[in-house]
Amino acid sequence: MPTTAGIHHITSMVNSAQRTLDFYTGVLGLRLVKKTVNFDRPEVYHLYFGDPAGSPGTLLTFFPWQKQPKGRIGTGQVETAALGIPIDSLVFWKERLERFGVDFRSRILFGEPVLSFEDPDGLKLDLVGRTTMLRGEAFGAIGENEAIIGLSGATLLTSAPERTADVLQRMLGLSEIGRENGRIRFQAHGETGNRIDVMEQGKVRGLMGAGTVHHIAWRAKDEAELLRWRDQLVEEGFKPTEVKNRNYFEAVYFKEHGEILFEIATDPPGFAVDEAVHQLGQRLMLPPWLESERSRFDRMLPELQPVAP
């Protein structure tokens, strides 16, 4: 079986595209690296935020749709997306969150300091102080010694924790590294997006809507590896989708035993396939099969005003 390097991206539902840009770039300092559409519902944006190159393991992505109702976080969902920061930048981030009026709480998880808060739609986020030589890139008022490095990991809520754990270990190749206060922690071998916590949540079922995670995607190094995973999923009795062309990666989707929607996505070809790295996120990019309708999307989608931290 292949083993994933960790999380490729986490995709969430929100209401406002501009408000999401203002928060994730203006407050957290993530780059908008791709402005495109939801390929399955192209009347809705698909916005990708991450490091300047849009590297797998750094990406938070969003479907902003003003009319969707508020969702409910619960079992069968990703509860929290965790972002890694240098451990010596915690004071900087406490002061920055306070300055922008973001309520947070400090806690310790598995020996690491964590700042927990919510985005404007109620999505749960953690900033995790990591002891690492990795550094982000300076952007606006955020220096390289404070910049978010990428994804740290995620917390999964499931009614079947041992069965969800089995998928993480046996199907994806993660290793259990600890248990603490009802959490089971797993680790992948990549440098970012590599720590996954599984928690049992059987009382409140999650409802899809604004302020909830739509799916979590795991990294495959190429299409051949993706196809090996798909074949194995079929053999194990799962019902994965056909391989879908997402322009920037190939993907397969399936629900694991705890009903969380998993995706496996290839690292290549990446976000520079249709625009230069230094221009990422500046222009609406459409897949080839929608390019002839560009004028319609320009009229339909709300204009986004650039923002810097």
C-alpha positions as CSV (number, residue, x, y, z in Angstrom):
1,M,0.0,0.0,0.0
2,P,1.2,3.6,-0.6
3,T,1.6,5.8,2.4
4,T,0.4,9.4,2.3
5,A,2.8,12.3,3.3
6,G,-0.1,13.9,5.1
7,I,-2.9,16.4,4.3
8,H,-3.0,17.9,0.8
9,H,-5.7,20.4,1.6
10,I,-8.8,21.0,3.8
11,T,-11.9,22.4,2.1
12,S,-14.6,24.3,4.0
13,M,-18.0,26.0,3.4
14,V,-18.3,29.7,4.1
15,N,-20.7,32.5,3.2
16,S,-18.7,35.5,2.0
17,A,-15.7,35.3,-0.4
18,Q,-14.4,38.8,0.5
19,R,-14.7,38.2,4.3
20,T,-12.8,34.9,3.9
21,L,-10.1,36.7,1.9
22,D,-9.9,39.5,4.5
23,F,-9.5,37.0,7.4
24,Y,-7.2,34.3,5.9
25,T,-4.9,36.8,4.1
26,G,-5.5,40.0,6.1
27,V,-5.3,38.5,9.5
28,L,-3.5,35.1,9.1
29,G,-1.2,36.1,6.3
30,L,-2.0,33.1,3.9
31,R,-1.6,33.8,0.2
32,L,-4.6,33.5,-2.1
33,V,-2.9,31.2,-4.6
34,K,-5.8,30.2,-6.8
35,K,-9.1,32.0,-7.6
36,T,-11.2,29.5,-9.5
37,V,-14.7,28.0,-9.4
38,N,-16.2,24.9,-7.8
39,F,-15.9,22.5,-10.7
40,D,-19.1,20.7,-9.6
41,R,-21.1,24.0,-9.0
42,P,-19.3,26.6,-11.1
43,E,-21.5,29.4,-10.0
44,V,-19.6,29.3,-6.7
45,Y,-15.9,30.4,-6.2
46,H,-13.3,27.9,-5.1
47,L,-10.6,29.9,-3.3
48,Y,-7.3,28.3,-2.3
49,F,-5.0,29.8,0.4
50,G,-1.5,28.5,1.3
51,D,2.2,29.3,0.9
52,P,3.3,31.4,-2.1
53,A,3.6,28.4,-4.3
54,G,0.4,26.7,-3.2
55,S,2.3,23.7,-1.9
56,P,0.4,20.5,-0.9
57,G,0.3,20.5,2.9
58,T,-0.2,24.2,3.3
59,L,-3.6,24.6,1.7
60,L,-7.0,25.7,3.1
61,T,-9.7,26.0,0.5
62,F,-13.2,27.4,0.5
63,F,-16.5,27.3,-1.2
64,P,-18.1,30.7,-0.5
65,W,-21.8,30.8,-1.1
66,Q,-23.8,33.6,0.5
67,K,-27.2,31.8,0.4
68,Q,-26.2,28.6,2.2
69,P,-27.5,28.1,5.7
70,K,-25.3,27.8,8.8
71,G,-23.9,24.3,9.3
72,R,-23.4,22.4,12.5
73,I,-20.1,20.9,13.6
74,G,-20.4,17.3,14.7
75,T,-19.7,13.7,14.0
76,G,-18.8,12.7,10.5
77,Q,-16.7,15.9,10.0
78,V,-13.4,17.5,10.4
79,E,-13.8,19.6,13.6
80,T,-10.6,21.7,13.5
81,A,-7.9,22.6,11.0
82,A,-4.6,23.2,12.7
83,L,-1.9,25.5,11.2
84,G,1.8,25.3,12.2
85,I,3.7,28.3,13.5
86,P,7.3,28.6,14.9
87,I,7.1,27.9,18.6
88,D,8.8,31.2,19.4
89,S,6.2,33.2,17.5
90,L,3.4,32.5,20.0
91,V,3.5,36.0,21.6
92,F,3.4,37.6,18.2
93,W,0.2,35.7,17.3
94,K,-1.5,36.3,20.6
95,E,-0.9,40.1,20.1
96,R,-2.0,39.9,16.5
97,L,-5.2,38.0,17.2
98,E,-6.0,40.5,20.1
99,R,-5.4,43.4,17.7
100,F,-7.9,42.1,15.2
101,G,-10.5,41.3,17.9
102,V,-10.2,37.5,17.5
103,D,-11.1,35.7,20.7
104,F,-8.8,32.8,21.4
105,R,-7.9,30.4,24.2
106,S,-4.5,28.9,25.0
107,R,-4.1,25.2,25.7
108,I,-1.6,22.4,25.5
109,L,-2.1,19.3,23.3
110,F,0.4,16.5,23.4
111,G,2.9,18.8,24.9
112,E,2.6,21.5,22.2
113,P,1.2,25.1,22.8
114,V,-2.0,25.8,20.9
115,L,-4.0,28.9,20.3
116,S,-7.6,28.0,19.5
117,F,-10.1,30.4,17.8
118,E,-12.8,30.6,15.1
119,D,-12.9,32.3,11.7
120,P,-15.9,34.7,10.9
121,D,-18.0,31.8,9.8
122,G,-17.4,29.7,12.9
123,L,-14.8,27.4,11.5
124,K,-12.5,26.0,14.3
125,L,-8.8,26.8,13.8
126,D,-5.7,26.1,15.9
127,L,-2.3,27.7,15.7
128,V,0.2,25.1,16.9
129,G,3.6,26.1,18.1
130,R,6.0,23.7,16.4
131,T,9.7,23.2,17.1
132,T,10.9,23.1,13.6
133,M,13.5,24.7,11.3
134,L,10.8,25.2,8.6
135,R,9.9,28.9,8.1
136,G,7.2,30.6,6.1
137,E,7.7,33.6,3.8
138,A,7.5,37.2,5.0
139,F,4.3,38.9,3.9
140,G,3.2,42.4,4.8
141,A,3.4,42.9,8.6
142,I,4.2,39.2,9.2
143,G,7.9,38.3,9.1
144,E,9.4,34.9,8.1
145,N,10.0,34.0,11.8
146,E,6.2,34.5,12.5
147,A,4.6,33.4,9.3
148,I,2.4,30.3,9.2
149,I,4.5,27.4,8.0
150,G,1.6,25.4,6.6
151,L,-1.0,22.9,7.9
152,S,0.0,21.2,11.2
153,G,-2.9,18.7,11.1
154,A,-6.6,18.3,11.8
155,T,-9.1,16.9,14.3
156,L,-11.6,14.4,13.1
157,L,-14.9,13.7,14.8
158,T,-16.2,10.2,14.3
159,S,-18.8,7.8,15.8
160,A,-16.4,4.9,15.0
161,P,-13.0,6.0,16.2
162,E,-11.3,2.7,16.0
163,R,-12.6,2.1,12.5
164,T,-11.6,5.6,11.4
165,A,-8.2,4.9,12.9
166,D,-8.0,1.7,10.9
167,V,-8.4,3.6,7.7
168,L,-5.7,6.1,8.7
169,Q,-3.3,3.4,9.6
170,R,-3.9,0.5,7.3
171,M,-5.1,2.4,4.2
172,L,-3.2,5.7,4.4
173,G,-0.1,4.5,6.3
174,L,-0.2,6.8,9.3
175,S,1.2,5.7,12.7
176,E,-0.4,6.1,16.1
177,I,1.9,8.2,18.3
178,G,-0.2,8.9,21.4
179,R,-3.5,9.1,23.3
180,E,-4.6,11.9,25.5
181,N,-8.0,13.0,26.9
182,G,-10.1,11.1,24.4
183,R,-7.8,11.9,21.4
184,I,-5.9,9.4,19.4
185,R,-3.0,11.1,17.6
186,F,-1.6,9.8,14.3
187,Q,1.4,11.0,12.3
188,A,2.3,10.9,8.6
189,H,5.8,11.2,7.3
190,G,5.6,14.6,5.6
191,E,6.9,17.8,7.1
192,T,3.5,19.6,7.0
193,G,-0.1,18.5,7.5
194,N,1.3,15.4,9.3
195,R,-0.6,15.1,12.7
196,I,-4.2,13.9,12.8
197,D,-6.3,13.6,16.0
198,V,-9.3,11.3,16.1
199,M,-12.0,12.0,18.7
200,E,-15.3,10.1,19.3
201,Q,-18.4,12.2,18.8
202,G,-21.5,10.2,18.7
203,K,-24.1,12.5,20.2
204,V,-24.3,15.4,17.7
205,R,-24.3,14.7,14.0
206,G,-22.7,17.3,11.8
207,L,-24.7,19.2,9.3
208,M,-23.1,20.6,6.1
209,G,-23.3,24.4,5.8
210,A,-21.4,27.6,6.3
211,G,-18.8,27.2,9.1
212,T,-18.2,23.5,8.5
213,V,-15.5,21.5,6.7
214,H,-16.6,19.8,3.5
215,H,-13.7,17.4,3.1
216,I,-10.1,16.6,4.0
217,A,-7.7,15.6,1.2
218,W,-4.7,13.3,1.6
219,R,-1.5,13.5,-0.6
220,A,-0.7,11.0,-3.4
221,K,2.7,11.6,-5.1
222,D,1.3,11.0,-8.6
223,E,-1.6,9.5,-10.6
224,A,-0.2,6.0,-10.5
225,E,-0.2,6.0,-6.7
226,L,-3.7,7.5,-6.7
227,L,-4.9,4.6,-8.9
228,R,-3.3,2.0,-6.6
229,W,-5.2,3.6,-3.7
230,R,-8.5,3.5,-5.6
231,D,-8.1,-0.2,-6.5
232,Q,-7.4,-1.0,-2.8
233,L,-10.4,1.0,-1.7
234,V,-12.7,-1.0,-4.0
235,E,-11.2,-4.2,-2.8
236,E,-11.9,-3.2,0.8
237,G,-15.5,-2.5,0.1
238,F,-15.4,1.3,-0.1
239,K,-17.2,3.1,-2.9
240,P,-14.6,5.6,-4.3
241,T,-15.5,8.0,-7.1
242,E,-13.9,7.8,-10.5
243,V,-10.7,9.8,-10.8
244,K,-11.7,13.4,-11.2
245,N,-9.7,16.0,-13.0
246,R,-9.4,19.1,-10.8
247,N,-7.0,20.8,-13.1
248,Y,-4.4,21.3,-10.4
249,F,-4.5,17.7,-9.2
250,E,-6.3,14.4,-9.9
251,A,-8.6,13.3,-7.1
252,V,-10.7,10.4,-5.8
253,Y,-13.4,10.8,-3.0
254,F,-14.8,8.3,-0.6
255,K,-16.4,8.2,2.9
256,E,-14.6,6.4,5.6
257,H,-16.4,4.3,8.3
258,G,-17.1,7.3,10.5
259,E,-18.8,9.1,7.5
260,I,-16.1,11.7,7.1
261,L,-15.6,12.6,3.4
262,F,-12.0,11.8,2.4
263,E,-10.3,12.8,-0.8
264,I,-6.9,11.5,-2.1
265,A,-5.3,14.2,-4.3
266,T,-2.1,14.1,-6.4
267,D,0.7,16.6,-5.7
268,P,1.2,17.4,-9.4
269,P,0.6,19.2,-11.6
270,G,0.2,22.1,-9.0
271,F,-1.1,25.6,-9.3
272,A,1.5,27.0,-11.8
273,V,-0.1,24.9,-14.5
274,D,-2.1,27.8,-15.8
275,E,-0.4,30.9,-14.4
276,A,3.1,31.9,-13.2
277,V,3.9,31.4,-9.5
278,H,4.4,35.2,-9.0
279,Q,0.9,35.8,-10.4
280,L,-1.0,33.1,-8.4
281,G,-4.4,34.2,-7.2
282,Q,-4.6,37.5,-9.1
283,R,-7.0,36.4,-11.9
284,L,-10.0,34.2,-12.1
285,M,-8.8,30.9,-13.6
286,L,-11.3,28.6,-15.3
287,P,-10.8,25.0,-16.4
288,P,-10.5,24.6,-20.2
289,W,-14.1,23.3,-20.4
290,L,-15.5,26.5,-18.9
291,E,-13.2,29.1,-20.5
292,S,-15.7,29.9,-23.3
293,E,-18.1,31.1,-20.6
294,R,-15.7,33.5,-18.9
295,S,-17.8,36.6,-19.5
296,R,-20.7,34.9,-17.7
297,F,-18.6,34.1,-14.6
298,D,-17.1,37.6,-14.6
299,R,-20.6,38.9,-14.3
300,M,-21.9,36.3,-11.8
301,L,-19.1,36.0,-9.3
302,P,-18.6,38.9,-6.8
303,E,-15.5,41.0,-7.4
304,L,-12.7,40.5,-4.7
305,Q,-10.7,43.4,-3.4
306,P,-7.0,42.6,-2.8
307,V,-5.8,42.6,0.8
308,A,-2.5,42.2,2.6
309,P,-1.7,41.5,6.2
